[in-house]
Amino acid sequence: MMESQLVMQQEDFDRVLAIIQKLVRDANAKGVFVVDKAGQLVGEAGEMQGIDSTSLASLTAGCVAATGGLAKIVGEEEFPIHFHQGQRDNLHMTLVGDRMILVVVFDERSSLGLVRLRVKKAGAELAKLFEEVKKKAESEASRASSPFAEITDDDIDNLFND
């Protein structure tokens, strides 16, 4: 089953940015990215200027998909946390809700423990936010599909008044 596109209003996007900007500060990270499982970049924050964030987003989604296949082979549903250690930079990826991935890039100025601690809180906030966005979109879609969606109480009153 294919999931519908997530449509965010500006205020929801601003809340996403506020959460990930706080995560950059609190985790002492170089950069934070929110990516959907389809590989689309949702938001980014931090000092990672000049990075190819489009490629980062699509490769992140591919990595999560491939690791999901490995998880199924060993009897897991999926692996919700991924960590990649490099010589200079490290990547911490966490699944948020059912369709988002939170990516934190950090170096020696931070630690895996600090990143995991801060990601846990930020991930919970993002999951709650994305669930609200999803419910709001579903509610609007159901109202729009109703043949009576455009009829107001005033219209009904006017119809039955002489």
N, C-alpha and C positions, 0 to 999 in steps of 0.2 A: 504494500500500500504506500502510495506516495503522499508525503505530508504537504500541506498547503504552505505557501510562502508566509513568512512572518512579516507583518506590516506594523512598524512602530511609528507612533506619533513623535513629534519633536521632543515633547517633555519626557517620554520614555527613553529616547536616545540620550538626552541630557543626563538622565539618572544613571544609565549604563556608564557614560563617560565619567561621572562623578565617582562611581564605585571603583572603576579601574584606575582612575587617577589617584585615589586614596590607596589602592593596593600597591601602586608603584612606590608611593612614599613609605607606607608601612612595612613593605617587604624589602625595601631598598633595592628594587628591581631596576633593570635597564629599560625594560619595556613590557607591556601587558597588551595582549590581543584577545578579542572575543571573536570567535569564528563559528559559523554554523557547520553542521555535519556535511552540508553540500559543498563546503569549501569557500563560502562567501565571507568576506571580512565584515564584521558588524561594527567593531570599534577598536581603537588603539590609543595607547597613552604611553608616555615615557620619552626617553632620549634616543630612541632607535631611529633617528632621522636617516633617510637614504636607504633603508632596508626595503627590499622588494616584498611588501606586505601582501600583495596579491598571490605571489608564489608561496609565501609562508602560509597563507590561509589554505590554499588548495593542497599543499603538501601535508599540512597538519591534518586535514580531513582524511587524506589518503592514508596517513600513518594510523589514525584512529580506526579507520575501516579495516586495514590490514591486521592490526592488533586484535580487533574484534573477531576476525576469522581465526586467529591463533587461540583466542580465549575459548571459542566454541570447540575447537579441537581437543582442548584439555578439560572440557566440561564446565567452563565458566560462561556466564552470559556475556560479559565484556570486562575489560580491565579499565576501571574508571580513572586511574591515575597513571601517568606515564612520566618517566624522568629520563632525560638524556644528558650525560655529563660530557663536556668537552674540555679542551685544554684551557680555553679562556672563558667561554660562556656555557651556561647550562640552560636546558629547557625543562620546564615543568608544565605538563598538560593535564587538565582535569576536565572530565565531562560534567557539564552543568545542565541539569534537567535532562530532557530526552532529546535535545537537538543542538545544544551549544557546547563549545569547547573553550576553556579558558587557558590561554598560553602565557606563561611568565618566563621572560628571559632574564637571567641574573648571572652575576660573576662573583669574584671573591669578596666583594663588599657585602654580600649577604650569605646566608647559609640555607641549605635544603630545609632544615627544621623551621627556620623563620618563615620561609616561603610557604611551606605546607600549612603552618599555623594561620598565616594571613589569608591564604587561598581558601581555607575552610570557611572562614567568615564571609569573605567576598563572594565565594561560590554560592553560599546559601542565600545571600542577598540577591544575587543575579538570578538564581533559580526562581525565587519568589517573584521577582520583577517579570521574568519571561512568562511565568504562569499567568500573572495578571494580564499581560499583553495578549496572550493566547485567548484567555477567557473573554476579554473585551472584544477581540476580533470575531470570535465565534458568536457572541451576543449580537454584534452589529450585522454579521452575515445572516443570522436567523431573522432579525428584524427586516432586513432588506429583501429577503426572499418571501416574506409574507405579502399577500395581495392587499392587506389592510395597513401596511407599514406607513403609508403616507396619510392615512386618515387620522385626524386629531379628534379629541373630545369636542372641540368647538364645531368641527364639521358635522358631527353626529347631532349635536344640539341644534344646529342650524337646519339640518335636514328635517327634523321632527317638529320644529317650531313653525307656527302659522304666520 
